């Protein structure tokens, strides 16, 4: 699953606050010509497994609409 931000430290703080850092990575990419940082968490064999994991997240994290 993934989330995005304009600054990597925001994602590092977020994963620490929510206990996601153990299975996460912060990577950079470009979106519409702008550098964007993404938090990738979990290791899933397929999209269906990632979608199921997203459904099991606590409500406050599901409300942020993570994408698998």
mmCIF file of the N, C-alpha and C atoms, coordinates in Angstrom:
data_MODEL
# 
_entry.id   MODEL 
# 
loop_
_atom_site.group_PDB 
_atom_site.id 
_atom_site.type_symbol 
_atom_site.label_atom_id 
_atom_site.label_alt_id 
_atom_site.label_comp_id 
_atom_site.label_asym_id 
_atom_site.label_entity_id 
_atom_site.label_seq_id 
_atom_site.pdbx_PDB_ins_code 
_atom_site.Cartn_x 
_atom_site.Cartn_y 
_atom_site.Cartn_z 
_atom_site.occupancy 
_atom_site.B_iso_or_equiv 
_atom_site.pdbx_formal_charge 
_atom_site.auth_seq_id 
_atom_site.auth_comp_id 
_atom_site.auth_asym_id 
_atom_site.auth_atom_id 
_atom_site.pdbx_PDB_model_num 
ATOM 1   N N  . UNK A 1 1  ? 0.844   -1.155  0.000   1.00 0.00 ? 1  UNK A N  1 
ATOM 2   C CA . UNK A 1 1  ? 0.000   0.000   0.000   1.00 0.00 ? 1  UNK A CA 1 
ATOM 3   C C  . UNK A 1 1  ? 0.891   1.219   0.000   1.00 0.00 ? 1  UNK A C  1 
ATOM 4   N N  . UNK A 1 2  ? 0.319   2.336   -0.381  1.00 0.00 ? 2  UNK A N  1 
ATOM 5   C CA . UNK A 1 2  ? 1.157   3.519   -0.535  1.00 0.00 ? 2  UNK A CA 1 
ATOM 6   C C  . UNK A 1 2  ? 0.435   4.784   -0.096  1.00 0.00 ? 2  UNK A C  1 
ATOM 7   N N  . UNK A 1 3  ? 1.238   5.779   0.242   1.00 0.00 ? 3  UNK A N  1 
ATOM 8   C CA . UNK A 1 3  ? 0.781   7.138   0.530   1.00 0.00 ? 3  UNK A CA 1 
ATOM 9   C C  . UNK A 1 3  ? 1.829   8.060   -0.073  1.00 0.00 ? 3  UNK A C  1 
ATOM 10  N N  . UNK A 1 4  ? 1.491   9.328   -0.281  1.00 0.00 ? 4  UNK A N  1 
ATOM 11  C CA . UNK A 1 4  ? 2.437   10.249  -0.918  1.00 0.00 ? 4  UNK A CA 1 
ATOM 12  C C  . UNK A 1 4  ? 2.479   11.579  -0.170  1.00 0.00 ? 4  UNK A C  1 
ATOM 13  N N  . UNK A 1 5  ? 3.623   12.280  -0.315  1.00 0.00 ? 5  UNK A N  1 
ATOM 14  C CA . UNK A 1 5  ? 3.804   13.601  0.296   1.00 0.00 ? 5  UNK A CA 1 
ATOM 15  C C  . UNK A 1 5  ? 4.877   14.360  -0.486  1.00 0.00 ? 5  UNK A C  1 
ATOM 16  N N  . UNK A 1 6  ? 4.937   15.648  -0.267  1.00 0.00 ? 6  UNK A N  1 
ATOM 17  C CA . UNK A 1 6  ? 5.929   16.467  -0.963  1.00 0.00 ? 6  UNK A CA 1 
ATOM 18  C C  . UNK A 1 6  ? 7.281   16.476  -0.238  1.00 0.00 ? 6  UNK A C  1 
ATOM 19  N N  . UNK A 1 7  ? 7.320   15.994  1.002   1.00 0.00 ? 7  UNK A N  1 
ATOM 20  C CA . UNK A 1 7  ? 8.568   15.969  1.778   1.00 0.00 ? 7  UNK A CA 1 
ATOM 21  C C  . UNK A 1 7  ? 8.729   14.593  2.430   1.00 0.00 ? 7  UNK A C  1 
ATOM 22  N N  . UNK A 1 8  ? 9.905   13.978  2.286   1.00 0.00 ? 8  UNK A N  1 
ATOM 23  C CA . UNK A 1 8  ? 10.088  12.622  2.820   1.00 0.00 ? 8  UNK A CA 1 
ATOM 24  C C  . UNK A 1 8  ? 9.968   12.554  4.339   1.00 0.00 ? 8  UNK A C  1 
ATOM 25  N N  . UNK A 1 9  ? 10.387  13.618  5.032   1.00 0.00 ? 9  UNK A N  1 
ATOM 26  C CA . UNK A 1 9  ? 10.319  13.573  6.496   1.00 0.00 ? 9  UNK A CA 1 
ATOM 27  C C  . UNK A 1 9  ? 8.875   13.481  7.003   1.00 0.00 ? 9  UNK A C  1 
ATOM 28  N N  . UNK A 1 10 ? 7.916   13.986  6.227   1.00 0.00 ? 10 UNK A N  1 
ATOM 29  C CA . UNK A 1 10 ? 6.507   13.853  6.618   1.00 0.00 ? 10 UNK A CA 1 
ATOM 30  C C  . UNK A 1 10 ? 6.097   12.382  6.623   1.00 0.00 ? 10 UNK A C  1 
ATOM 31  N N  . UNK A 1 11 ? 6.561   11.638  5.645   1.00 0.00 ? 11 UNK A N  1 
ATOM 32  C CA . UNK A 1 11 ? 6.232   10.211  5.579   1.00 0.00 ? 11 UNK A CA 1 
ATOM 33  C C  . UNK A 1 11 ? 6.960   9.415   6.650   1.00 0.00 ? 11 UNK A C  1 
ATOM 34  N N  . UNK A 1 12 ? 8.194   9.793   6.941   1.00 0.00 ? 12 UNK A N  1 
ATOM 35  C CA . UNK A 1 12 ? 8.949   9.122   7.999   1.00 0.00 ? 12 UNK A CA 1 
ATOM 36  C C  . UNK A 1 12 ? 8.260   9.318   9.342   1.00 0.00 ? 12 UNK A C  1 
ATOM 37  N N  . UNK A 1 13 ? 7.816   10.544  9.609   1.00 0.00 ? 13 UNK A N  1 
ATOM 38  C CA . UNK A 1 13 ? 7.078   10.824  10.843  1.00 0.00 ? 13 UNK A CA 1 
ATOM 39  C C  . UNK A 1 13 ? 5.773   10.030  10.889  1.00 0.00 ? 13 UNK A C  1 
ATOM 40  N N  . UNK A 1 14 ? 5.068   10.000  9.756   1.00 0.00 ? 14 UNK A N  1 
ATOM 41  C CA . UNK A 1 14 ? 3.794   9.290   9.673   1.00 0.00 ? 14 UNK A CA 1 
ATOM 42  C C  . UNK A 1 14 ? 3.975   7.806   9.967   1.00 0.00 ? 14 UNK A C  1 
ATOM 43  N N  . UNK A 1 15 ? 4.968   7.173   9.345   1.00 0.00 ? 15 UNK A N  1 
ATOM 44  C CA . UNK A 1 15 ? 5.135   5.730   9.567   1.00 0.00 ? 15 UNK A CA 1 
ATOM 45  C C  . UNK A 1 15 ? 5.551   5.456   11.011  1.00 0.00 ? 15 UNK A C  1 
ATOM 46  N N  . UNK A 1 16 ? 6.344   6.347   11.615  1.00 0.00 ? 16 UNK A N  1 
ATOM 47  C CA . UNK A 1 16 ? 6.715   6.177   13.015  1.00 0.00 ? 16 UNK A CA 1 
ATOM 48  C C  . UNK A 1 16 ? 5.526   6.312   13.942  1.00 0.00 ? 16 UNK A C  1 
ATOM 49  N N  . UNK A 1 17 ? 4.687   7.294   13.676  1.00 0.00 ? 17 UNK A N  1 
ATOM 50  C CA . UNK A 1 17 ? 3.503   7.543   14.508  1.00 0.00 ? 17 UNK A CA 1 
ATOM 51  C C  . UNK A 1 17 ? 2.533   6.364   14.476  1.00 0.00 ? 17 UNK A C  1 
ATOM 52  N N  . UNK A 1 18 ? 2.446   5.697   13.317  1.00 0.00 ? 18 UNK A N  1 
ATOM 53  C CA . UNK A 1 18 ? 1.462   4.633   13.152  1.00 0.00 ? 18 UNK A CA 1 
ATOM 54  C C  . UNK A 1 18 ? 2.070   3.232   13.173  1.00 0.00 ? 18 UNK A C  1 
ATOM 55  N N  . UNK A 1 19 ? 3.361   3.133   13.524  1.00 0.00 ? 19 UNK A N  1 
ATOM 56  C CA . UNK A 1 19 ? 3.995   1.823   13.650  1.00 0.00 ? 19 UNK A CA 1 
ATOM 57  C C  . UNK A 1 19 ? 4.136   1.068   12.337  1.00 0.00 ? 19 UNK A C  1 
ATOM 58  N N  . UNK A 1 20 ? 4.372   1.773   11.249  1.00 0.00 ? 20 UNK A N  1 
ATOM 59  C CA . UNK A 1 20 ? 4.466   1.148   9.935   1.00 0.00 ? 20 UNK A CA 1 
ATOM 60  C C  . UNK A 1 20 ? 5.891   1.044   9.408   1.00 0.00 ? 20 UNK A C  1 
ATOM 61  N N  . UNK A 1 21 ? 6.859   1.538   10.124  1.00 0.00 ? 21 UNK A N  1 
ATOM 62  C CA . UNK A 1 21 ? 8.221   1.651   9.592   1.00 0.00 ? 21 UNK A CA 1 
ATOM 63  C C  . UNK A 1 21 ? 8.922   0.312   9.380   1.00 0.00 ? 21 UNK A C  1 
ATOM 64  N N  . UNK A 1 22 ? 8.551   -0.705  10.111  1.00 0.00 ? 22 UNK A N  1 
ATOM 65  C CA . UNK A 1 22 ? 9.242   -1.984  10.000  1.00 0.00 ? 22 UNK A CA 1 
ATOM 66  C C  . UNK A 1 22 ? 9.166   -2.608  8.627   1.00 0.00 ? 22 UNK A C  1 
ATOM 67  N N  . UNK A 1 23 ? 8.069   -2.424  7.936   1.00 0.00 ? 23 UNK A N  1 
ATOM 68  C CA . UNK A 1 23 ? 7.902   -3.034  6.611   1.00 0.00 ? 23 UNK A CA 1 
ATOM 69  C C  . UNK A 1 23 ? 7.674   -1.967  5.546   1.00 0.00 ? 23 UNK A C  1 
ATOM 70  N N  . UNK A 1 24 ? 8.302   -0.791  5.723   1.00 0.00 ? 24 UNK A N  1 
ATOM 71  C CA . UNK A 1 24 ? 8.050   0.326   4.817   1.00 0.00 ? 24 UNK A CA 1 
ATOM 72  C C  . UNK A 1 24 ? 9.331   0.856   4.182   1.00 0.00 ? 24 UNK A C  1 
ATOM 73  N N  . UNK A 1 25 ? 9.129   1.579   3.093   1.00 0.00 ? 25 UNK A N  1 
ATOM 74  C CA . UNK A 1 25 ? 10.225  2.287   2.428   1.00 0.00 ? 25 UNK A CA 1 
ATOM 75  C C  . UNK A 1 25 ? 9.683   3.610   1.909   1.00 0.00 ? 25 UNK A C  1 
ATOM 76  N N  . UNK A 1 26 ? 10.513  4.642   1.942   1.00 0.00 ? 26 UNK A N  1 
ATOM 77  C CA . UNK A 1 26 ? 10.168  5.934   1.363   1.00 0.00 ? 26 UNK A CA 1 
ATOM 78  C C  . UNK A 1 26 ? 10.983  6.066   0.081   1.00 0.00 ? 26 UNK A C  1 
ATOM 79  N N  . UNK A 1 27 ? 10.289  6.250   -1.033  1.00 0.00 ? 27 UNK A N  1 
ATOM 80  C CA . UNK A 1 27 ? 10.956  6.360   -2.330  1.00 0.00 ? 27 UNK A CA 1 
ATOM 81  C C  . UNK A 1 27 ? 10.527  7.655   -3.013  1.00 0.00 ? 27 UNK A C  1 
ATOM 82  N N  . UNK A 1 28 ? 11.337  8.120   -3.947  1.00 0.00 ? 28 UNK A N  1 
ATOM 83  C CA . UNK A 1 28 ? 10.972  9.328   -4.691  1.00 0.00 ? 28 UNK A CA 1 
ATOM 84  C C  . UNK A 1 28 ? 10.563  8.953   -6.105  1.00 0.00 ? 28 UNK A C  1 
ATOM 85  N N  . UNK A 1 29 ? 9.671   9.760   -6.658  1.00 0.00 ? 29 UNK A N  1 
ATOM 86  C CA . UNK A 1 29 ? 9.204   9.578   -8.023  1.00 0.00 ? 29 UNK A CA 1 
ATOM 87  C C  . UNK A 1 29 ? 8.814   10.947  -8.573  1.00 0.00 ? 29 UNK A C  1 
ATOM 88  N N  . UNK A 1 30 ? 8.460   11.010  -9.813  1.00 0.00 ? 30 UNK A N  1 
ATOM 89  C CA . UNK A 1 30 ? 8.011   12.265  -10.414 1.00 0.00 ? 30 UNK A CA 1 
ATOM 90  C C  . UNK A 1 30 ? 6.543   12.131  -10.791 1.00 0.00 ? 30 UNK A C  1 
ATOM 91  N N  . UNK A 1 31 ? 5.788   13.176  -10.520 1.00 0.00 ? 31 UNK A N  1 
ATOM 92  C CA . UNK A 1 31 ? 4.378   13.226  -10.859 1.00 0.00 ? 31 UNK A CA 1 
ATOM 93  C C  . UNK A 1 31 ? 4.096   14.608  -11.433 1.00 0.00 ? 31 UNK A C  1 
ATOM 94  N N  . UNK A 1 32 ? 3.690   14.662  -12.671 1.00 0.00 ? 32 UNK A N  1 
ATOM 95  C CA . UNK A 1 32 ? 3.438   15.929  -13.363 1.00 0.00 ? 32 UNK A CA 1 
ATOM 96  C C  . UNK A 1 32 ? 4.632   16.878  -13.275 1.00 0.00 ? 32 UNK A C  1 
ATOM 97  N N  . UNK A 1 33 ? 5.824   16.332  -13.394 1.00 0.00 ? 33 UNK A N  1 
ATOM 98  C CA . UNK A 1 33 ? 7.038   17.129  -13.382 1.00 0.00 ? 33 UNK A CA 1 
ATOM 99  C C  . UNK A 1 33 ? 7.540   17.527  -12.006 1.00 0.00 ? 33 UNK A C  1 
ATOM 100 N N  . UNK A 1 34 ? 6.873   17.107  -10.959 1.00 0.00 ? 34 UNK A N  1 
ATOM 101 C CA . UNK A 1 34 ? 7.269   17.449  -9.590  1.00 0.00 ? 34 UNK A CA 1 
ATOM 102 C C  . UNK A 1 34 ? 7.737   16.203  -8.854  1.00 0.00 ? 34 UNK A C  1 
ATOM 103 N N  . UNK A 1 35 ? 8.748   16.381  -8.020  1.00 0.00 ? 35 UNK A N  1 
ATOM 104 C CA . UNK A 1 35 ? 9.232   15.261  -7.203  1.00 0.00 ? 35 UNK A CA 1 
ATOM 105 C C  . UNK A 1 35 ? 8.217   15.001  -6.094  1.00 0.00 ? 35 UNK A C  1 
ATOM 106 N N  . UNK A 1 36 ? 7.850   13.753  -5.954  1.00 0.00 ? 36 UNK A N  1 
ATOM 107 C CA . UNK A 1 36 ? 6.889   13.316  -4.939  1.00 0.00 ? 36 UNK A CA 1 
ATOM 108 C C  . UNK A 1 36 ? 7.518   12.146  -4.195  1.00 0.00 ? 36 UNK A C  1 
ATOM 109 N N  . UNK A 1 37 ? 7.302   12.106  -2.906  1.00 0.00 ? 37 UNK A N  1 
ATOM 110 C CA . UNK A 1 37 ? 7.809   11.012  -2.077  1.00 0.00 ? 37 UNK A CA 1 
ATOM 111 C C  . UNK A 1 37 ? 6.654   10.087  -1.743  1.00 0.00 ? 37 UNK A C  1 
ATOM 112 N N  . UNK A 1 38 ? 6.918   8.785   -1.803  1.00 0.00 ? 38 UNK A N  1 
ATOM 113 C CA . UNK A 1 38 ? 5.879   7.796   -1.516  1.00 0.00 ? 38 UNK A CA 1 
ATOM 114 C C  . UNK A 1 38 ? 6.322   6.868   -0.397  1.00 0.00 ? 38 UNK A C  1 
ATOM 115 N N  . UNK A 1 39 ? 5.383   6.560   0.455   1.00 0.00 ? 39 UNK A N  1 
ATOM 116 C CA . UNK A 1 39 ? 5.596   5.584   1.514   1.00 0.00 ? 39 UNK A CA 1 
ATOM 117 C C  . UNK A 1 39 ? 4.976   4.279   1.031   1.00 0.00 ? 39 UNK A C  1 
ATOM 118 N N  . UNK A 1 40 ? 5.796   3.286   0.857   1.00 0.00 ? 40 UNK A N  1 
ATOM 119 C CA . UNK A 1 40 ? 5.337   1.960   0.434   1.00 0.00 ? 40 UNK A CA 1 
ATOM 120 C C  . UNK A 1 40 ? 5.450   1.062   1.657   1.00 0.00 ? 40 UNK A C  1 
ATOM 121 N N  . UNK A 1 41 ? 4.353   0.401   2.005   1.00 0.00 ? 41 UNK A N  1 
ATOM 122 C CA . UNK A 1 41 ? 4.378   -0.445  3.188   1.00 0.00 ? 41 UNK A CA 1 
ATOM 123 C C  . UNK A 1 41 ? 3.790   -1.815  2.878   1.00 0.00 ? 41 UNK A C  1 
ATOM 124 N N  . UNK A 1 42 ? 4.400   -2.815  3.437   1.00 0.00 ? 42 UNK A N  1 
ATOM 125 C CA . UNK A 1 42 ? 3.932   -4.190  3.243   1.00 0.00 ? 42 UNK A CA 1 
ATOM 126 C C  . UNK A 1 42 ? 4.554   -4.842  2.018   1.00 0.00 ? 42 UNK A C  1 
ATOM 127 N N  . UNK A 1 43 ? 4.487   -6.144  2.003   1.00 0.00 ? 43 UNK A N  1 
ATOM 128 C CA . UNK A 1 43 ? 4.974   -6.944  0.890   1.00 0.00 ? 43 UNK A CA 1 
ATOM 129 C C  . UNK A 1 43 ? 3.892   -7.976  0.600   1.00 0.00 ? 43 UNK A C  1 
ATOM 130 N N  . UNK A 1 44 ? 3.240   -7.832  -0.541  1.00 0.00 ? 44 UNK A N  1 
ATOM 131 C CA . UNK A 1 44 ? 2.079   -8.659  -0.850  1.00 0.00 ? 44 UNK A CA 1 
ATOM 132 C C  . UNK A 1 44 ? 2.302   -9.415  -2.150  1.00 0.00 ? 44 UNK A C  1 
ATOM 133 N N  . UNK A 1 45 ? 1.833   -10.659 -2.221  1.00 0.00 ? 45 UNK A N  1 
ATOM 134 C CA . UNK A 1 45 ? 2.048   -11.449 -3.432  1.00 0.00 ? 45 UNK A CA 1 
ATOM 135 C C  . UNK A 1 45 ? 1.235   -10.971 -4.630  1.00 0.00 ? 45 UNK A C  1 
ATOM 136 N N  . UNK A 1 46 ? 0.133   -10.244 -4.363  1.00 0.00 ? 46 UNK A N  1 
ATOM 137 C CA . UNK A 1 46 ? -0.696  -9.766  -5.466  1.00 0.00 ? 46 UNK A CA 1 
ATOM 138 C C  . UNK A 1 46 ? -1.569  -8.604  -4.973  1.00 0.00 ? 46 UNK A C  1 
ATOM 139 N N  . UNK A 1 47 ? -2.238  -7.954  -5.908  1.00 0.00 ? 47 UNK A N  1 
ATOM 140 C CA . UNK A 1 47 ? -3.064  -6.786  -5.595  1.00 0.00 ? 47 UNK A CA 1 
ATOM 141 C C  . UNK A 1 47 ? -4.216  -7.143  -4.646  1.00 0.00 ? 47 UNK A C  1 
ATOM 142 N N  . UNK A 1 48 ? -4.825  -8.285  -4.860  1.00 0.00 ? 48 UNK A N  1 
ATOM 143 C CA . UNK A 1 48 ? -5.934  -8.701  -4.009  1.00 0.00 ? 48 UNK A CA 1 
ATOM 144 C C  . UNK A 1 48 ? -5.508  -8.793  -2.543  1.00 0.00 ? 48 UNK A C  1 
ATOM 145 N N  . UNK A 1 49 ? -4.333  -9.323  -2.291  1.00 0.00 ? 49 UNK A N  1 
ATOM 146 C CA . UNK A 1 49 ? -3.822  -9.420  -0.923  1.00 0.00 ? 49 UNK A CA 1 
ATOM 147 C C  . UNK A 1 49 ? -3.593  -8.035  -0.322  1.00 0.00 ? 49 UNK A C  1 
ATOM 148 N N  . UNK A 1 50 ? -3.093  -7.108  -1.118  1.00 0.00 ? 50 UNK A N  1 
ATOM 149 C CA . UNK A 1 50 ? -2.881  -5.738  -0.645  1.00 0.00 ? 50 UNK A CA 1 
ATOM 150 C C  . UNK A 1 50 ? -4.212  -5.057  -0.356  1.00 0.00 ? 50 UNK A C  1 
ATOM 151 N N  . UNK A 1 51 ? -5.206  -5.288  -1.190  1.00 0.00 ? 51 UNK A N  1 
ATOM 152 C CA . UNK A 1 51 ? -6.528  -4.702  -0.958  1.00 0.00 ? 51 UNK A CA 1 
ATOM 153 C C  . UNK A 1 51 ? -7.134  -5.240  0.335   1.00 0.00 ? 51 UNK A C  1 
ATOM 154 N N  . UNK A 1 52 ? -6.970  -6.518  0.580   1.00 0.00 ? 52 UNK A N  1 
ATOM 155 C CA . UNK A 1 52 ? -7.490  -7.113  1.817   1.00 0.00 ? 52 UNK A CA 1 
ATOM 156 C C  . UNK A 1 52 ? -6.782  -6.522  3.033   1.00 0.00 ? 52 UNK A C  1 
ATOM 157 N N  . UNK A 1 53 ? -5.484  -6.337  2.945   1.00 0.00 ? 53 UNK A N  1 
ATOM 158 C CA . UNK A 1 53 ? -4.738  -5.727  4.052   1.00 0.00 ? 53 UNK A CA 1 
ATOM 159 C C  . UNK A 1 53 ? -5.215  -4.294  4.294   1.00 0.00 ? 53 UNK A C  1 
ATOM 160 N N  . UNK A 1 54 ? -5.520  -3.568  3.241   1.00 0.00 ? 54 UNK A N  1 
ATOM 161 C CA . UNK A 1 54 ? -6.021  -2.192  3.383   1.00 0.00 ? 54 UNK A CA 1 
ATOM 162 C C  . UNK A 1 54 ? -7.364  -2.189  4.113   1.00 0.00 ? 54 UNK A C  1 
ATOM 163 N N  . UNK A 1 55 ? -8.198  -3.171  3.837   1.00 0.00 ? 55 UNK A N  1 
ATOM 164 C CA . UNK A 1 55 ? -9.502  -3.253  4.518   1.00 0.00 ? 55 UNK A CA 1 
ATOM 165 C C  . UNK A 1 55 ? -9.356  -3.557  6.008   1.00 0.00 ? 55 UNK A C  1 
ATOM 166 N N  . UNK A 1 56 ? -8.229  -4.184  6.394   1.00 0.00 ? 56 UNK A N  1 
ATOM 167 C CA . UNK A 1 56 ? -8.006  -4.546  7.804   1.00 0.00 ? 56 UNK A CA 1 
ATOM 168 C C  . UNK A 1 56 ? -7.296  -3.445  8.601   1.00 0.00 ? 56 UNK A C  1 
ATOM 169 N N  . UNK A 1 57 ? -6.911  -2.358  7.943   1.00 0.00 ? 57 UNK A N  1 
ATOM 170 C CA . UNK A 1 57 ? -6.260  -1.264  8.668   1.00 0.00 ? 57 UNK A CA 1 
ATOM 171 C C  . UNK A 1 57 ? -7.212  -0.650  9.680   1.00 0.00 ? 57 UNK A C  1 
ATOM 172 N N  . UNK A 1 58 ? -6.681  -0.035  10.727  1.00 0.00 ? 58 UNK A N  1 
ATOM 173 C CA . UNK A 1 58 ? -7.552  0.688   11.659  1.00 0.00 ? 58 UNK A CA 1 
ATOM 174 C C  . UNK A 1 58 ? -8.325  1.784   10.907  1.00 0.00 ? 58 UNK A C  1 
ATOM 175 N N  . UNK A 1 59 ? -9.493  2.122   11.413  1.00 0.00 ? 59 UNK A N  1 
ATOM 176 C CA . UNK A 1 59 ? -10.377 3.082   10.740  1.00 0.00 ? 59 UNK A CA 1 
ATOM 177 C C  . UNK A 1 59 ? -9.684  4.405   10.428  1.00 0.00 ? 59 UNK A C  1 
ATOM 178 N N  . UNK A 1 60 ? -8.854  4.910   11.350  1.00 0.00 ? 60 UNK A N  1 
ATOM 179 C CA . UNK A 1 60 ? -8.215  6.208   11.108  1.00 0.00 ? 60 UNK A CA 1 
ATOM 180 C C  . UNK A 1 60 ? -7.234  6.151   9.942   1.00 0.00 ? 60 UNK A C  1 
ATOM 181 N N  . UNK A 1 61 ? -6.655  4.986   9.654   1.00 0.00 ? 61 UNK A N  1 
ATOM 182 C CA . UNK A 1 61 ? -5.775  4.848   8.499   1.00 0.00 ? 61 UNK A CA 1 
ATOM 183 C C  . UNK A 1 61 ? -6.585  4.570   7.214   1.00 0.00 ? 61 UNK A C  1 
ATOM 184 N N  . UNK A 1 62 ? -7.649  3.795   7.316   1.00 0.00 ? 62 UNK A N  1 
ATOM 185 C CA . UNK A 1 62 ? -8.511  3.585   6.158   1.00 0.00 ? 62 UNK A CA 1 
ATOM 186 C C  . UNK A 1 62 ? -9.117  4.892   5.670   1.00 0.00 ? 62 UNK A C  1 
ATOM 187 N N  . UNK A 1 63 ? -9.391  5.809   6.598   1.00 0.00 ? 63 UNK A N  1 
ATOM 188 C CA . UNK A 1 63 ? -9.975  7.112   6.243   1.00 0.00 ? 63 UNK A CA 1 
ATOM 189 C C  . UNK A 1 63 ? -9.049  7.928   5.350   1.00 0.00 ? 63 UNK A C  1 
ATOM 190 N N  . UNK A 1 64 ? -7.754  7.629   5.372   1.00 0.00 ? 64 UNK A N  1 
ATOM 191 C CA . UNK A 1 64 ? -6.777  8.337   4.529   1.00 0.00 ? 64 UNK A CA 1 
ATOM 192 C C  . UNK A 1 64 ? -6.744  7.774   3.100   1.00 0.00 ? 64 UNK A C  1 
ATOM 193 N N  . UNK A 1 65 ? -7.515  6.731   2.867   1.00 0.00 ? 65 UNK A N  1 
ATOM 194 C CA . UNK A 1 65 ? -7.652  6.096   1.553   1.00 0.00 ? 65 UNK A CA 1 
ATOM 195 C C  . UNK A 1 65 ? -6.312  5.667   0.943   1.00 0.00 ? 65 UNK A C  1 
ATOM 196 N N  . UNK A 1 66 ? -5.597  4.767   1.630   1.00 0.00 ? 66 UNK A N  1 
ATOM 197 C CA . UNK A 1 66 ? -4.350  4.247   1.053   1.00 0.00 ? 66 UNK A CA 1 
ATOM 198 C C  . UNK A 1 66 ? -4.678  3.459   -0.214  1.00 0.00 ? 66 UNK A C  1 
ATOM 199 N N  . UNK A 1 67 ? -3.759  3.449   -1.150  1.00 0.00 ? 67 UNK A N  1 
ATOM 200 C CA . UNK A 1 67 ? -4.002  2.674   -2.367  1.00 0.00 ? 67 UNK A CA 1 
ATOM 201 C C  . UNK A 1 67 ? -3.076  1.479   -2.416  1.00 0.00 ? 67 UNK A C  1 
ATOM 202 N N  . UNK A 1 68 ? -3.679  0.315   -2.704  1.00 0.00 ? 68 UNK A N  1 
ATOM 203 C CA . UNK A 1 68 ? -2.872  -0.908  -2.800  1.00 0.00 ? 68 UNK A CA 1 
ATOM 204 C C  . UNK A 1 68 ? -2.227  -1.032  -4.175  1.00 0.00 ? 68 UNK A C  1 
# 
